[in-house]
Amino acid sequence: MKYAIKFRPSVEKSLRDLPQKELLRIKRKIELLAENLPNRATTKMKGNNNFHKVRIGDYRIIYEIHDDVLLILIIKIGHRKDIYKKLTQI
């Protein structure tokens, strides 16, 4: 079952600032997410939210899974030192 990928507008903006090498790795990982979701128990973030995360080197992808419409909504992409800041405001 293949999921569709949708980005929040802020994610598209943050992708422009990433180094080209990391951007390619992140794009490949997002394509893999759409085809084969990892175990939800291992990717679920702590707390009272619906967020999941996946690691790509020093970068993280924060996303939500919407099974009813087969959609993965990418919430935020960024370096691990900055990604968790202001995440609760989303």
ChimeraX attribute file (.defattr): number of C-alpha atoms within 10 A of each C-alpha:
attribute: neighborCount
match mode: 1-to-1
recipient: residues
	/A:1	8
	/A:2	14
	/A:3	19
	/A:4	15
	/A:5	16
	/A:6	13
	/A:7	15
	/A:8	12
	/A:9	11
	/A:10	12
	/A:11	16
	/A:12	13
	/A:13	11
	/A:14	12
	/A:15	17
	/A:16	10
	/A:17	10
	/A:18	16
	/A:19	9
	/A:20	11
	/A:21	8
	/A:22	15
	/A:23	15
	/A:24	12
	/A:25	13
	/A:26	22
	/A:27	12
	/A:28	12
	/A:29	15
	/A:30	18
	/A:31	14
	/A:32	13
	/A:33	17
	/A:34	17
	/A:35	12
	/A:36	12
	/A:37	15
	/A:38	13
	/A:39	8
	/A:40	11
	/A:41	8
	/A:42	10
	/A:43	16
	/A:44	17
	/A:45	16
	/A:46	9
	/A:47	7
	/A:48	6
	/A:49	10
	/A:50	12
	/A:51	19
	/A:52	20
	/A:53	19
	/A:54	19
	/A:55	14
	/A:56	16
	/A:57	11
	/A:58	10
	/A:59	19
	/A:60	20
	/A:61	22
	/A:62	21
	/A:63	24
	/A:64	16
	/A:65	18
	/A:66	13
	/A:67	9
	/A:68	6
	/A:69	9
	/A:70	14
	/A:71	16
	/A:72	21
	/A:73	18
	/A:74	23
	/A:75	20
	/A:76	22
	/A:77	24
	/A:78	20
	/A:79	15
	/A:80	15
	/A:81	10
	/A:82	12
	/A:83	15
	/A:84	14
	/A:85	9
	/A:86	8
	/A:87	12
	/A:88	7
	/A:89	5
	/A:90	6
